[in-house]
Amino acid sequence: MENKVKRAIIMAAGLGSRMRPVTDEIPKPLITVNRKRIIDTVIDGLIKNGIDDIYIVVGYKKECFDVLISKYPKIHLVENKYYDSCNNISSLYVVREYLDRECIILDGDQYIYNDLILTPEFDLSGYSATWTDEKTDEWLMKETDGIVTECSRTGGAKGWQLYSISRWTKADAKKLSQYVQIEFENGNRQIYWDDVPMFCYFGNFKLGIRKIEKEDIVEIDSFDELVSLDNSYEKYRL
């Protein structure tokens, strides 16, 4: 493969409101699931794959993330002061200067079961995805000859369901930095950062798909999903 990830950007600034009441006390990425913090599965997976230049974007209850420094002394915490008023484009905006080399961008609230999905080698920029024949409400990509041709925000069927793990070549990372800055500073602050390459500037990127399996990763999107993985949180229903 032509490219190799040299830096990781982990998004961890959000409110995690769909995980309340647990997130009233702690940021979502720091929640422990079966005795392991969610974000630790991400960091450990990156380090096992030789990716140890790691920037974590924090916002909500940012002081809680200091606990990570003793375990991972080489990580960098970057504050997103816009986390409570803007969408997550703000998180990539505050680390745009670090998008100057091959990188992987991923969310800190995904539970990684298979470290192999974080391997550093890649050819084209693009997102990890699973094929689905069934209807999904998640973002769904279509491709021709390995190149993404379109993406639906509202989902669909018979396509590639997008996951929040993406790799970017040095050239594309720099473009991403530039375009995020343009959109954010022009007031387009209520979009996902993924809207920038997938919709706002889609024609300026040549994106591929990195196949993963559904069993490799879990995106914990609600309190009920958390309880289904770790029933110790059932007590929060009381």
C-alpha positions as CSV (number, residue, x, y, z in Angstrom):
1,M,0.0,0.0,0.0
2,E,1.2,3.5,-0.9
3,N,0.5,5.4,2.4
4,K,1.0,4.9,6.1
5,V,-0.8,6.7,9.0
6,K,1.6,8.8,11.0
7,R,-0.9,10.6,13.3
8,A,-4.3,9.9,14.9
9,I,-7.0,12.5,15.7
10,I,-9.6,11.2,18.2
11,M,-12.9,13.2,18.5
12,A,-14.0,13.2,22.2
13,A,-15.5,16.6,22.8
14,G,-19.3,15.9,22.6
15,L,-22.0,16.1,25.2
16,G,-23.1,12.5,24.8
17,S,-26.6,13.5,25.6
18,R,-28.2,10.3,24.3
19,M,-26.2,8.4,27.0
20,R,-27.7,10.4,29.9
21,P,-27.9,10.0,32.9
22,V,-24.5,8.3,32.8
23,T,-22.9,11.2,30.9
24,D,-24.2,13.6,33.5
25,E,-21.2,12.4,35.5
26,I,-18.5,11.5,32.9
27,P,-17.9,12.1,29.2
28,K,-19.1,9.3,27.0
29,P,-15.6,8.2,25.8
30,L,-14.5,7.6,29.4
31,I,-17.5,5.4,30.2
32,T,-16.3,1.9,31.3
33,V,-17.9,-1.0,29.4
34,N,-17.1,-4.4,30.9
35,R,-14.3,-2.9,32.9
36,K,-12.6,-1.1,30.1
37,R,-13.0,2.6,29.1
38,I,-14.4,3.0,25.6
39,I,-11.7,5.4,24.5
40,D,-9.0,3.0,25.8
41,T,-10.1,0.4,23.2
42,V,-9.4,3.1,20.6
43,I,-6.0,4.3,22.0
44,D,-4.8,0.7,22.7
45,G,-5.7,-0.3,19.2
46,L,-3.8,2.6,17.6
47,I,-0.7,2.0,19.7
48,K,-0.8,-1.8,18.9
49,N,-0.6,-0.7,15.2
50,G,2.3,1.6,15.8
51,I,0.3,4.8,15.8
52,D,1.4,6.7,18.9
53,D,1.2,10.3,17.8
54,I,-2.3,10.8,19.1
55,Y,-4.3,14.0,19.5
56,I,-7.5,13.9,21.5
57,V,-10.0,16.7,21.0
58,V,-11.8,17.3,24.3
59,G,-14.6,19.7,25.4
60,Y,-17.4,18.5,27.7
61,K,-16.0,17.9,31.1
62,K,-12.5,18.2,29.6
63,E,-10.8,17.9,33.0
64,C,-11.9,14.3,33.2
65,F,-9.6,13.4,30.4
66,D,-6.5,14.2,32.4
67,V,-6.8,10.7,33.8
68,L,-5.6,9.4,30.5
69,I,-2.2,11.1,30.7
70,S,-0.8,8.9,33.4
71,K,-1.6,5.8,31.3
72,Y,-0.7,7.3,27.9
73,P,1.9,10.0,28.6
74,K,2.5,10.7,24.9
75,I,-1.0,11.7,24.0
76,H,-2.0,15.4,23.4
77,L,-5.2,16.8,24.6
78,V,-6.6,19.7,22.6
79,E,-9.5,21.8,23.9
80,N,-12.5,22.5,21.7
81,K,-14.1,25.6,23.2
82,Y,-17.0,25.5,20.7
83,Y,-18.2,22.0,21.6
84,D,-21.5,23.1,23.2
85,S,-22.5,25.6,20.5
86,C,-21.3,23.9,17.2
87,N,-21.4,20.5,15.6
88,N,-18.3,18.4,15.4
89,I,-16.8,20.4,12.5
90,S,-15.5,22.5,15.4
91,S,-13.4,19.6,16.7
92,L,-11.6,19.2,13.4
93,Y,-11.3,23.0,13.1
94,V,-9.3,23.3,16.4
95,V,-6.8,20.6,15.3
96,R,-6.6,21.6,11.6
97,E,-2.9,22.6,12.0
98,Y,-2.1,18.9,12.8
99,L,-3.6,17.7,9.5
100,D,-0.3,18.0,7.8
101,R,0.6,14.4,7.3
102,E,-1.0,11.0,6.7
103,C,-3.6,10.6,9.4
104,I,-6.5,8.6,10.8
105,I,-9.5,10.4,12.2
106,L,-11.9,8.5,14.5
107,D,-14.4,9.0,17.3
108,G,-13.5,8.2,20.9
109,D,-16.9,6.7,21.7
110,Q,-16.5,3.6,19.6
111,Y,-15.7,0.3,21.3
112,I,-13.0,-1.4,19.2
113,Y,-13.1,-5.2,19.3
114,N,-10.7,-5.9,16.5
115,D,-7.5,-3.9,16.5
116,L,-6.8,-4.9,12.9
117,I,-9.3,-2.3,11.6
118,L,-6.8,0.3,12.8
119,T,-3.8,-0.9,10.7
120,P,-1.8,2.1,9.4
121,E,-1.3,1.1,5.7
122,F,-3.7,2.3,3.1
123,D,-4.0,3.4,-0.5
124,L,-6.8,5.9,-1.0
125,S,-8.3,8.3,1.5
126,G,-11.7,7.2,2.8
127,Y,-13.9,5.6,5.4
128,S,-14.2,2.2,7.0
129,A,-17.5,0.6,6.1
130,T,-19.6,-2.5,6.3
131,W,-21.7,-3.8,3.4
132,T,-25.4,-4.0,4.2
133,D,-28.2,-5.5,2.2
134,E,-30.8,-4.4,4.7
135,K,-32.1,-0.9,5.2
136,T,-30.2,1.4,7.6
137,D,-30.6,5.0,8.7
138,E,-26.9,5.5,8.9
139,W,-24.8,7.2,6.2
140,L,-24.6,4.9,3.2
141,M,-22.1,5.0,0.4
142,K,-22.2,3.6,-3.1
143,E,-19.1,2.8,-5.1
144,T,-17.9,1.8,-8.5
145,D,-14.6,0.0,-9.0
146,G,-13.6,0.8,-5.4
147,I,-14.3,4.5,-5.7
148,V,-17.1,6.2,-3.7
149,T,-19.6,7.7,-6.1
150,E,-22.2,9.0,-3.7
151,C,-23.3,9.1,-0.1
152,S,-26.7,9.3,1.5
153,R,-27.2,11.0,4.9
154,T,-30.5,9.3,5.4
155,G,-29.3,5.8,4.7
156,G,-30.9,3.2,2.4
157,A,-30.1,-0.4,1.5
158,K,-27.5,-2.4,-0.5
159,G,-24.6,-0.1,0.2
160,W,-21.6,0.5,2.4
161,Q,-22.5,1.8,5.9
162,L,-20.1,4.4,6.9
163,Y,-18.2,4.1,10.3
164,S,-16.3,7.0,11.9
165,I,-12.9,5.7,11.1
166,S,-11.2,7.4,8.2
167,R,-7.7,7.6,6.7
168,W,-6.3,10.5,4.8
169,T,-3.3,10.9,2.5
170,K,-1.0,13.8,3.3
171,A,-2.4,15.8,0.3
172,D,-6.0,15.1,1.2
173,A,-5.4,15.9,4.9
174,K,-4.1,19.3,4.0
175,K,-7.1,19.9,1.7
176,L,-9.4,18.8,4.6
177,S,-7.7,21.3,6.9
178,Q,-8.2,24.1,4.4
179,Y,-11.8,23.3,3.6
180,V,-12.8,22.8,7.3
181,Q,-11.3,26.3,8.0
182,I,-13.2,27.9,5.1
183,E,-16.5,26.4,6.1
184,F,-16.2,27.1,9.9
185,E,-14.9,30.6,9.5
186,N,-17.7,31.3,7.0
187,G,-20.2,30.4,9.7
188,N,-21.1,26.8,8.5
189,R,-20.8,25.5,12.1
190,Q,-23.7,23.1,12.5
191,I,-22.5,20.4,10.1
192,Y,-20.5,17.2,10.8
193,W,-16.9,17.5,9.7
194,D,-17.5,14.5,7.5
195,D,-19.9,16.7,5.5
196,V,-16.9,18.6,4.2
197,P,-15.3,15.8,2.2
198,M,-18.5,13.8,1.6
199,F,-20.7,16.7,0.4
200,C,-19.3,20.2,0.4
201,Y,-16.1,19.3,-1.5
202,F,-16.9,15.8,-2.7
203,G,-15.5,16.4,-6.2
204,N,-12.1,17.4,-4.8
205,F,-11.5,14.0,-3.2
206,K,-11.0,10.5,-4.6
207,L,-12.3,8.3,-1.8
208,G,-12.1,4.6,-1.3
209,I,-13.7,2.2,1.1
210,R,-12.0,0.2,3.8
211,K,-14.0,-2.9,4.5
212,I,-14.6,-4.0,8.1
213,E,-17.1,-6.3,9.8
214,K,-19.9,-5.3,12.1
215,E,-18.4,-7.5,14.8
216,D,-15.2,-5.4,14.7
217,I,-16.6,-2.3,16.3
218,V,-19.7,-1.1,18.2
219,E,-20.9,2.5,18.1
220,I,-22.7,2.9,21.4
221,D,-25.4,5.5,20.5
222,S,-27.9,5.3,23.3
223,F,-28.3,4.4,27.0
224,D,-30.2,1.2,26.0
225,E,-27.3,0.1,23.9
226,L,-25.0,0.7,26.7
227,V,-27.1,-1.4,29.1
228,S,-27.2,-4.2,26.5
229,L,-23.4,-4.4,26.5
230,D,-22.9,-3.9,30.2
231,N,-26.0,-4.5,32.5
232,S,-24.3,-2.9,35.5
233,Y,-25.7,0.4,34.1
234,E,-29.3,-0.9,34.6
235,K,-29.1,0.8,38.0
236,Y,-29.3,4.2,36.3
237,R,-32.9,3.5,35.3
238,L,-34.0,3.8,38.9
